[in-house]
Amino acid sequence: MELELQSLNLPCDDERLIVMAGPCSAETEEQVITTARQLAAKGCHMFRAGVWKPRTKPGGFEGNGETALPWLKTVKEETGMMVATEVATPEHVELALKYGVDILWVGARTTANPFAMQALADSLCGVDVPVFVKNPVNPDLELWIGAMERINQAGVKRLAAIHRGFSSYDKKIYRNLPMWQIPIELRRRIPQLPIICDPSHIGGSRELIAPLCQQAMDLGFDGLIVESHCNPDSAWSDAKQQVTPDVLDYILSLIAIRDDKMTTEGIVALRKQIDELDNQLMELLAKRMRVCREIGQYKKEHNMTVLQTGRYNEILDKRGAQGVLCGMDPKFVKEIFESVHEESVRQQIEIINK
Ligand SMILES: C=C(O[C@@H]1C=C(C(=O)O)C=C[C@H]1O)C(=O)O
């Protein structure tokens, strides 16, 4: 199904960048208002704060719920910023709308659950409010698109996707792995859908916010949602990944915003070179496959197995090392040769069984 989309029509500083900032959780009225005032003073147009917090384990701070909604209303009235919060159930939607919340977002755990998404969609039927849908916790693009389709089918046309990274057992650098190839594929599939990057949840730490924001801009994403707190170290949730409005302003001032629509003569000439090289790559691959088929024929005549792990390992090691010398990521080189090997084995199996 095709998404039927309308422009988000949100205020932003220049033609492209949407920045939504605010604390992970609305903790107290004072914390909300203080943070909002500081953000508004820095020129922020959209304020975010979690009111209902889905926590991994019980016992943590699960948000102030309805009590915090009038605080958001005050932010709106006092600063003129639009306000946004996360909704996970139809009751959340009803209450958020009742208190005049301007933008709703759906969290990663909710996106992963089609029943919850359908219930949310049903509660949004006939409501014209922008809805931002975070990627599901697992790296499943179809599930992400499906969640947005449900909301869209309910008549919500002002939709955006939030890229917040994907859960992983491996938490060495990122809290949630960015797996950029997934939002990139989303952009390819639905080019008109705005994509907002959430560097706070991808990175899980302050130091990673700036480079992640830049990476999102380098990819031509449309905006950022960043956690900002007037006193991050004392935050009741996500303390390590929140920054003060001052720091956020500094980070944003350093970000280079790229123009994704520019095509110049220079790039056209360079792309011609790429086309020529891709042609050569394809011809070389076809040549390599011809030799592989010959090897397949030889193996058939000599009753040898197609898979030769010793040789396969030799290739992976040799080309991996060569890749490093050529300035390429060894993982990338490994994946290329794994794919080449897979196709080579497939073609040889066809020959050996003829
Ligand atoms: C081509 C061969 O068969 C298989 C495919 C390989 C390849 O494409 O390079 C390597 C080892 C084998 O698993 C071979 O045995 O050399």
The ligand as a Gaussian input file, in Angstrom:
#p B3LYP/6-31G(d) Opt

LIG

0 1
 C       35.295000     -21.932000      -6.939000
 C       35.363000     -22.886000      -6.019000
 O       34.252000     -23.390000      -5.325000
 C       33.682000     -22.731000      -4.170000
 C       33.620000     -21.324000      -4.469000
 C       34.696000     -20.505000      -4.250000
 C       34.828000     -19.191000      -4.938000
 O       33.854000     -18.733000      -5.551000
 O       35.910000     -18.592000      -4.887000
 C       35.696000     -20.942000      -3.364000
 C       35.623000     -22.153000      -2.730000
 C       34.511000     -23.097000      -2.931000
 O       33.731000     -23.141000      -1.769000
 C       36.644000     -23.545000      -5.652000
 O       36.601000     -24.651000      -5.092000
 O       37.699000     -22.957000      -5.946000

